[in-house]
Amino acid sequence: MPPESRSTLDDIRHFFLHRPQRRTLVEMSGAREREDMAERIAQRIGIDVEPYSVLNVHQIGIEAPVWLVFDEIARWSGQSPAWPNHVATVEGLDENRERVRITLLGDPSGRAHGRAWRVGARLRTLFNMRLVDVHAEPAPEDQDNARYLVWECSGGYPIGVFSIYARSAIPSRGETEPTQLFFAVGFNPYGRRLLSAIHPVRLTWEAIHNRVTGNILNRFKAMCEVRFAELRSGS
């Protein structure tokens, strides 16, 4: 089980400085590969990501069944060891995971700090998420055994969509672990497509996002595999 972060410095060390054990970024080197990925996303979750200037997808294989991985996703909270909650604090998470706010350097304990702190938290909002689609069970005709969630993102840097997608491995693609988990985000920076053309801005965001997402997925993989091992051993 990955060690928990107990402070902002722990988050920086575990998620920003640490190099992920397994590389997760799905490379899209040209327009044709991006078009192919956008097509696959539209076919699987019914979302058109073409209007967005940024399309970023990460994938990791997990040695656990799809149902267990998705159940772990459904149980997710900001306090999970897989999430840097001191740096990107989860706030306003409702019981059904339908709405959530991610705040830069918020208060993971949930304690109130007065009006000035609350105003500052609003100004530091990284993004808001609203659940727009969830498939907790695969469709009868679905041979990939897929389950997924889709959120609409607003109110911060990424204005677009975010999806977590889990499916069975496809051996013809060289996938060996029984579950393949994807994190996919399509967005325009602050809702403006042209901002992604500012290369220093985009490169900085990608460097940070890819490192953090890689560590999140590697940690989540470890959590799922530990839980599956415990289930099999009856502990």
Contacts in CASP RR format, 6 or more apart in sequence:
PFRMAT RR
TARGET T0000
AUTHOR 0000-0000-0000
METHOD contacts of the structure
MODEL  1
MPPESRSTLDDIRHFFLHRPQRRTLVEMSGAREREDMAERIAQRIGIDVE
PYSVLNVHQIGIEAPVWLVFDEIARWSGQSPAWPNHVATVEGLDENRERV
RITLLGDPSGRAHGRAWRVGARLRTLFNMRLVDVHAEPAPEDQDNARYLV
WECSGGYPIGVFSIYARSAIPSRGETEPTQLFFAVGFNPYGRRLLSAIHP
VRLTWEAIHNRVTGNILNRFKAMCEVRFAELRSGS
1 81 0 8 1.000
1 222 0 8 1.000
1 223 0 8 1.000
1 226 0 8 1.000
2 14 0 8 1.000
2 81 0 8 1.000
2 82 0 8 1.000
2 218 0 8 1.000
2 219 0 8 1.000
2 222 0 8 1.000
2 223 0 8 1.000
3 14 0 8 1.000
3 81 0 8 1.000
4 10 0 8 1.000
4 81 0 8 1.000
5 11 0 8 1.000
5 14 0 8 1.000
5 15 0 8 1.000
5 81 0 8 1.000
5 84 0 8 1.000
5 85 0 8 1.000
5 86 0 8 1.000
7 86 0 8 1.000
8 86 0 8 1.000
8 87 0 8 1.000
8 105 0 8 1.000
10 86 0 8 1.000
11 84 0 8 1.000
11 85 0 8 1.000
11 86 0 8 1.000
11 87 0 8 1.000
12 87 0 8 1.000
14 84 0 8 1.000
14 215 0 8 1.000
14 219 0 8 1.000
15 84 0 8 1.000
15 87 0 8 1.000
15 211 0 8 1.000
15 212 0 8 1.000
15 215 0 8 1.000
15 216 0 8 1.000
16 84 0 8 1.000
16 87 0 8 1.000
16 208 0 8 1.000
16 211 0 8 1.000
16 212 0 8 1.000
18 215 0 8 1.000
19 211 0 8 1.000
20 211 0 8 1.000
20 214 0 8 1.000
20 215 0 8 1.000
20 217 0 8 1.000
20 218 0 8 1.000
21 218 0 8 1.000
22 60 0 8 1.000
22 214 0 8 1.000
22 217 0 8 1.000
22 218 0 8 1.000
22 221 0 8 1.000
23 214 0 8 1.000
24 58 0 8 1.000
24 59 0 8 1.000
24 60 0 8 1.000
24 183 0 8 1.000
24 213 0 8 1.000
24 214 0 8 1.000
24 217 0 8 1.000
24 218 0 8 1.000
25 56 0 8 1.000
25 57 0 8 1.000
25 58 0 8 1.000
25 210 0 8 1.000
25 213 0 8 1.000
25 214 0 8 1.000
26 37 0 8 1.000
26 57 0 8 1.000
26 58 0 8 1.000
26 59 0 8 1.000
26 182 0 8 1.000
27 33 0 8 1.000
28 34 0 8 1.000
28 37 0 8 1.000
28 55 0 8 1.000
28 57 0 8 1.000
34 55 0 8 1.000
37 55 0 8 1.000
37 57 0 8 1.000
38 48 0 8 1.000
38 49 0 8 1.000
38 50 0 8 1.000
38 55 0 8 1.000
41 47 0 8 1.000
41 49 0 8 1.000
41 163 0 8 1.000
41 184 0 8 1.000
42 48 0 8 1.000
42 49 0 8 1.000
44 144 0 8 1.000
44 146 0 8 1.000
44 148 0 8 1.000
44 165 0 8 1.000
45 133 0 8 1.000
45 148 0 8 1.000
45 150 0 8 1.000
45 163 0 8 1.000
45 165 0 8 1.000
47 150 0 8 1.000
47 161 0 8 1.000
47 163 0 8 1.000
49 55 0 8 1.000
49 161 0 8 1.000
49 184 0 8 1.000
49 186 0 8 1.000
51 188 0 8 1.000
51 193 0 8 1.000
52 160 0 8 1.000
52 161 0 8 1.000
52 186 0 8 1.000
52 187 0 8 1.000
52 188 0 8 1.000
52 193 0 8 1.000
53 187 0 8 1.000
53 188 0 8 1.000
53 189 0 8 1.000
53 193 0 8 1.000
53 194 0 8 1.000
53 195 0 8 1.000
53 196 0 8 1.000
53 197 0 8 1.000
54 158 0 8 1.000
54 185 0 8 1.000
54 186 0 8 1.000
54 187 0 8 1.000
54 188 0 8 1.000
54 189 0 8 1.000
54 196 0 8 1.000
54 202 0 8 1.000
54 205 0 8 1.000
55 184 0 8 1.000
55 185 0 8 1.000
55 186 0 8 1.000
56 184 0 8 1.000
56 185 0 8 1.000
56 186 0 8 1.000
56 206 0 8 1.000
56 209 0 8 1.000
56 210 0 8 1.000
56 213 0 8 1.000
57 182 0 8 1.000
57 183 0 8 1.000
57 184 0 8 1.000
57 185 0 8 1.000
58 182 0 8 1.000
58 183 0 8 1.000
58 184 0 8 1.000
58 210 0 8 1.000
58 213 0 8 1.000
58 214 0 8 1.000
58 217 0 8 1.000
59 180 0 8 1.000
59 181 0 8 1.000
59 182 0 8 1.000
60 180 0 8 1.000
60 181 0 8 1.000
60 214 0 8 1.000
60 217 0 8 1.000
60 218 0 8 1.000
60 220 0 8 1.000
60 221 0 8 1.000
61 169 0 8 1.000
61 175 0 8 1.000
61 176 0 8 1.000
61 177 0 8 1.000
61 179 0 8 1.000
61 180 0 8 1.000
61 181 0 8 1.000
61 221 0 8 1.000
62 69 0 8 1.000
62 177 0 8 1.000
62 178 0 8 1.000
62 179 0 8 1.000
62 180 0 8 1.000
62 181 0 8 1.000
62 220 0 8 1.000
62 221 0 8 1.000
62 224 0 8 1.000
62 225 0 8 1.000
63 177 0 8 1.000
63 178 0 8 1.000
63 179 0 8 1.000
63 225 0 8 1.000
63 228 0 8 1.000
64 178 0 8 1.000
64 179 0 8 1.000
64 224 0 8 1.000
64 225 0 8 1.000
64 227 0 8 1.000
64 228 0 8 1.000
65 178 0 8 1.000
65 179 0 8 1.000
65 228 0 8 1.000
66 138 0 8 1.000
66 145 0 8 1.000
66 146 0 8 1.000
66 147 0 8 1.000
66 166 0 8 1.000
66 167 0 8 1.000
66 168 0 8 1.000
66 178 0 8 1.000
66 179 0 8 1.000
67 147 0 8 1.000
68 179 0 8 1.000
68 224 0 8 1.000
68 227 0 8 1.000
68 228 0 8 1.000
68 231 0 8 1.000
69 166 0 8 1.000
69 179 0 8 1.000
69 181 0 8 1.000
69 224 0 8 1.000
70 136 0 8 1.000
70 147 0 8 1.000
70 166 0 8 1.000
72 220 0 8 1.000
72 223 0 8 1.000
72 224 0 8 1.000
72 227 0 8 1.000
73 149 0 8 1.000
73 164 0 8 1.000
73 166 0 8 1.000
74 97 0 8 1.000
74 136 0 8 1.000
76 82 0 8 1.000
76 83 0 8 1.000
76 97 0 8 1.000
77 90 0 8 1.000
77 93 0 8 1.000
78 85 0 8 1.000
78 89 0 8 1.000
78 90 0 8 1.000
78 93 0 8 1.000
78 108 0 8 1.000
79 85 0 8 1.000
79 108 0 8 1.000
80 220 0 8 1.000
80 223 0 8 1.000
81 219 0 8 1.000
81 223 0 8 1.000
82 216 0 8 1.000
82 219 0 8 1.000
82 220 0 8 1.000
82 223 0 8 1.000
83 90 0 8 1.000
83 216 0 8 1.000
84 212 0 8 1.000
84 216 0 8 1.000
85 108 0 8 1.000
86 105 0 8 1.000
86 106 0 8 1.000
86 108 0 8 1.000
87 104 0 8 1.000
87 105 0 8 1.000
88 102 0 8 1.000
88 103 0 8 1.000
88 104 0 8 1.000
88 126 0 8 1.000
89 102 0 8 1.000
89 103 0 8 1.000
89 104 0 8 1.000
89 105 0 8 1.000
89 106 0 8 1.000
89 107 0 8 1.000
89 108 0 8 1.000
90 100 0 8 1.000
90 101 0 8 1.000
90 102 0 8 1.000
90 108 0 8 1.000
91 100 0 8 1.000
91 101 0 8 1.000
91 102 0 8 1.000
91 103 0 8 1.000
91 106 0 8 1.000
91 110 0 8 1.000
91 121 0 8 1.000
92 99 0 8 1.000
92 100 0 8 1.000
92 101 0 8 1.000
93 99 0 8 1.000
93 100 0 8 1.000
94 100 0 8 1.000
96 131 0 8 1.000
97 131 0 8 1.000
97 149 0 8 1.000
98 130 0 8 1.000
98 131 0 8 1.000
99 128 0 8 1.000
99 129 0 8 1.000
99 130 0 8 1.000
99 131 0 8 1.000
100 128 0 8 1.000
100 129 0 8 1.000
100 151 0 8 1.000
101 125 0 8 1.000
101 127 0 8 1.000
101 128 0 8 1.000
101 129 0 8 1.000
102 125 0 8 1.000
102 126 0 8 1.000
102 127 0 8 1.000
102 128 0 8 1.000
102 129 0 8 1.000
103 121 0 8 1.000
103 124 0 8 1.000
103 125 0 8 1.000
103 126 0 8 1.000
104 124 0 8 1.000
104 125 0 8 1.000
104 126 0 8 1.000
105 124 0 8 1.000
106 121 0 8 1.000
106 124 0 8 1.000
107 113 0 8 1.000
107 117 0 8 1.000
107 121 0 8 1.000
112 118 0 8 1.000
125 155 0 8 1.000
125 156 0 8 1.000
126 156 0 8 1.000
126 157 0 8 1.000
127 153 0 8 1.000
127 154 0 8 1.000
127 155 0 8 1.000
127 156 0 8 1.000
127 157 0 8 1.000
127 158 0 8 1.000
127 159 0 8 1.000
128 153 0 8 1.000
128 154 0 8 1.000
128 155 0 8 1.000
128 156 0 8 1.000
129 151 0 8 1.000
129 152 0 8 1.000
129 153 0 8 1.000
129 162 0 8 1.000
130 151 0 8 1.000
130 152 0 8 1.000
130 154 0 8 1.000
131 149 0 8 1.000
131 150 0 8 1.000
131 151 0 8 1.000
132 150 0 8 1.000
132 151 0 8 1.000
132 152 0 8 1.000
132 161 0 8 1.000
133 148 0 8 1.000
133 149 0 8 1.000
133 150 0 8 1.000
134 148 0 8 1.000
134 149 0 8 1.000
134 150 0 8 1.000
135 146 0 8 1.000
135 147 0 8 1.000
135 148 0 8 1.000
135 149 0 8 1.000
136 147 0 8 1.000
137 147 0 8 1.000
138 144 0 8 1.000
138 145 0 8 1.000
138 146 0 8 1.000
138 147 0 8 1.000
139 146 0 8 1.000
144 167 0 8 1.000
144 168 0 8 1.000
144 170 0 8 1.000
145 167 0 8 1.000
145 168 0 8 1.000
146 165 0 8 1.000
146 166 0 8 1.000
146 167 0 8 1.000
146 168 0 8 1.000
147 165 0 8 1.000
147 166 0 8 1.000
147 167 0 8 1.000
148 163 0 8 1.000
148 164 0 8 1.000
148 165 0 8 1.000
148 166 0 8 1.000
149 163 0 8 1.000
149 164 0 8 1.000
150 161 0 8 1.000
150 162 0 8 1.000
150 163 0 8 1.000
151 161 0 8 1.000
151 162 0 8 1.000
151 163 0 8 1.000
152 160 0 8 1.000
152 161 0 8 1.000
153 159 0 8 1.000
153 160 0 8 1.000
153 161 0 8 1.000
153 162 0 8 1.000
153 185 0 8 1.000
153 187 0 8 1.000
154 160 0 8 1.000
156 190 0 8 1.000
157 189 0 8 1.000
157 190 0 8 1.000
157 205 0 8 1.000
158 185 0 8 1.000
158 186 0 8 1.000
158 187 0 8 1.000
158 188 0 8 1.000
158 189 0 8 1.000
159 187 0 8 1.000
159 188 0 8 1.000
159 189 0 8 1.000
159 190 0 8 1.000
159 191 0 8 1.000
160 185 0 8 1.000
160 186 0 8 1.000
160 187 0 8 1.000
160 188 0 8 1.000
160 191 0 8 1.000
161 185 0 8 1.000
161 186 0 8 1.000
161 187 0 8 1.000
162 183 0 8 1.000
162 184 0 8 1.000
162 185 0 8 1.000
162 186 0 8 1.000
163 182 0 8 1.000
163 183 0 8 1.000
163 184 0 8 1.000
163 185 0 8 1.000
164 181 0 8 1.000
164 182 0 8 1.000
164 183 0 8 1.000
165 181 0 8 1.000
165 182 0 8 1.000
165 184 0 8 1.000
166 179 0 8 1.000
166 180 0 8 1.000
166 181 0 8 1.000
166 182 0 8 1.000
167 179 0 8 1.000
167 180 0 8 1.000
167 182 0 8 1.000
168 178 0 8 1.000
168 179 0 8 1.000
168 180 0 8 1.000
169 175 0 8 1.000
169 176 0 8 1.000
169 177 0 8 1.000
169 178 0 8 1.000
169 179 0 8 1.000
169 180 0 8 1.000
170 180 0 8 1.000
179 224 0 8 1.000
181 217 0 8 1.000
181 220 0 8 1.000
181 221 0 8 1.000
183 213 0 8 1.000
183 216 0 8 1.000
183 217 0 8 1.000
188 195 0 8 1.000
188 196 0 8 1.000
189 195 0 8 1.000
189 196 0 8 1.000
189 201 0 8 1.000
189 202 0 8 1.000
189 205 0 8 1.000
195 201 0 8 1.000
196 202 0 8 1.000
END
